[in-house]
Amino acid sequence: MVTISRTRTNRFFGASIRWKILLAFFVIVGLSFAVAATNLTGLVRQYLFEQRTHEDRLLTEKAAASAAPFFAVADAEGTGRIIAENAAAMDGRILLIDRDGKVQFDSMRELSGHRLQMEEVLQVLTGGAEQAYGIHTPGEAETERMGGTGSGHLAYSVHAMEGEKGLIGALVYVSRIQPLMDSLNQMQWQLRSVFIVIALAALVLALFLSQVLTKPITNMSRSMRKMGKGDLSVRVPEKGSGELRELAENYNMMAAQLERLDKTRNQFVSNASHELKTPLTTMKIMLETVMYQPDMPPDLRNEFMQDMNHEIDRLTGIVTDLLTLTKMDSERGEIKKEPVDMSALTEEVLRMLTPAAEQRRQQIRGNIQRNLRMLGDRDRLNQILYNLTDNAIKYSPDGGTISVSLQQEEDALVWRVKDNGVGIPEADQEHIFERFYRVDKARSRETGGTGLGLSIVKQLVTLHDGEITVSSRPGKGSEFKVTFPQEGAEK
């Protein structure tokens, strides 16, 4: 039931991401087009209105100029004729009003004697304006009365008429502007239709793009679920280009590292269990032998006790090395660095190990450059050289020679530890720094090795941003080279 619930939840979130992408794409396209359509409509509307206003004002000015002379001398016949001609030419209604706002002439002969209380008329007669223009929606009755049909928009263009003594009245040109408004409305509807078509096309495109964009994420989510169930071998296809491909590559790299770490951990646990079990088993057998043989000769009993003491020492060494590795893993490269006299440290390590070499009639030769210093952890640097030199002593024959050198080479400090011991086969050289790896397991246990010494050395060198390499031939000895970068060194 939990599995089904999680699956449905994952599908829900996958669908949610897809629809979020769709919605975001649709909103962006919709808003962009809506803004563009609004701006375009506004520009077209403004242009058409400006053109219509300009034309109406020019016609009104011309009509006012032609009618003013007749109106000034009260020539009713001439004024009527001019008004009729201009009204027919301008396809509208013309009214002549006196200074009091009373209609004196009407091309439709309906408003003569009426007063016009219009804002545009007042602006010209009392406000000092030469001309005024306005658009009104007076209603169906008023529209029909003013020369239109049905309810709609009417344009009022008013121009002053001048006589010899100044202002004598004004000419009002009433035109039907509803066709223009209808054209604008039709244009808006066409733009909306185009928007709907584009929106649908954008929705289909967004659906396709969401499938393309979310498929790698869905595959990665599916892979993560498999990894959560313990399958670390799963990988995602590295297709496409750009960020999604980079994301897939990084994910596969992370998965490979996790798989490698998991295998290393399992191998480490298996090896640690085996290494800890071996001395415990040996001690148990020897202890039971002593317990169940009370008449065992004292010399044999003493030999058994010495063997158990040796196994305890080896077990203690394994535990100590395991704790050291665990501590280094947890610190994640955090070490306390301070100036270290590498020349003095090298001499100190050689003095400490000289007695162990002399017991086997071995000779330790030192080639140490003076006054070499670097930034690092002195105790851990000591452990690096001590482990390498101690290994050289253990794996060199009696009477052998161990050479230890410290030199400044170009931009680095270099330690070299060389012996003339048994050597390391070429096939084993790439594995000797792995935990619990032994070239000769029987010989390693005889020397008391835990199989962790070189692994500890490798990790300590890495913590100091250094590098360790080995060159060896079976029967010819081995040479370990430790290189510390110049940025960590002080002259």
Phi, psi and omega in degrees: 000321179295319180298316179298318181297317179295320179299314179296322179296316179297318177297321180298314181293324176297314177296321180299317178298316181298314181290330175295319177297316178300312182297315180298316179297316181295317180296317181297312180295316181298312180296319181298314181290322179299317178296316179297317180296318179297314180296319180295316179298318180296319179294316180295315179300314181297318181296314181295319179294321179295319177297315181294318179298316181298316180296314181297322180292320178296316179296319180295317179297318180294317179295320180296321180294325182282331183270339186302314182300319180289322181291327182292327182259010178059039176275094185295321182292312180297320180296316180298319181294317180297319181295317181296317180296315181292322180297320179292319181290326184269355179053053180200195181246137181239133177237136172250126182237149179275188185292341180270000179087011180269135181286122178261326179222139179224124182297340178257000173055041180241330187252011179300131181091348178274155175261139177258113179259060181260148182300318182295323179294317180296324179298323182279315185284323184241342184265356177083004180282145179282325179210160180212153184216139179202157179240133184228159171239082189285352183103167187297313184295313181294323179297315179295323180293327182270005173112001179263185177231126180070184178279141180176197184260139175235141177257134180244117177244120185243134178225139181289147174246128184252142174242193180294330182259015178110212185292126179244351180161200181209152176254130180248123178252118180253121181232152178276119181252002182299322177303321178296317179297322178297321179296319178295319178296320178295320178297319178297319179294320177297320178296321178296321179297316177299320179299317180296319179296314180296321179298317178295318178297320178294324179296316178296316179297319179295323177298317178295315181295323180295324177296317181293318184285324185270346181299313177299323179291321177296317178299320180293321177296319178296320179294321179296322178296320178294321178295323178297336178270001175108356180269095183271002180272352184289143178226162178252149179295138178262080183248168176078203181210173177077212188295323182293320177294318178297321178297317179296319179296316179295322179295315179296324177295318178297318180296320179296320178294318178296319179296318179295318178295322179294318178295319179297319180295314179298318178295321180296315179297318180296314180294317180298318179298317180294315182294325178284327182287326184299307179294327178295318179296316179299315180294323179296317180297314182293322180293318178295323178298316179294320183294317187267006174232076183295337182267019180297136179303143181304320181297318179293321178298318180296322178295319177298318180296319178296319178297318178295322178297321177296318179294323177296318178299318179295319178296318177298320178297318178298312181298317179298315179295322178297318178296322178297314179297318179298319179296318179293323177297322183285332182284337175055047175085005180271106177231154180272115182258136176211162180299129181235131175280098185292328179295313180294322180296318180297316178299321180296316179297319180295322177296321181294324186264352179300318178300321179295323178291321181294330178299334180251018178057034178264157181241131177254121179253130180248137175231089192245120175285138187281155170056043173260129183228158175204166176270127180180184177267113187299316182297321182283326173297321176299318181295324179301304183293323180298313181297318181293317181290320179297319176298319179299322178293316184294323187258012173258148180288163176301137182082007182281180182233133176242127179250130178234127180228152174226119184220153170270114181240109182054247185255032184208158169262133187233127169260138172231129177237114185237140177227170176244043184273211188286340181079174182232127177301148183301323181293336182267346188296326181282352182250352190293343180267001176282152184290132178069010179278133178230136176288313178233098187298318182295315181292324180296317180292327178295325180276355179088012181288148179259349184082010182243350186301309182290329176296319177296316179301313180303316182290323178293321177296318179297321178299334178263017179060028181259187181218139178236135179226164179225142172230130187202154172224135181305130180081353182248357180095180183224154175227122175259133182239123179246124183242127176250132184294157183298327181296340177263006184249153175233130179277000000 
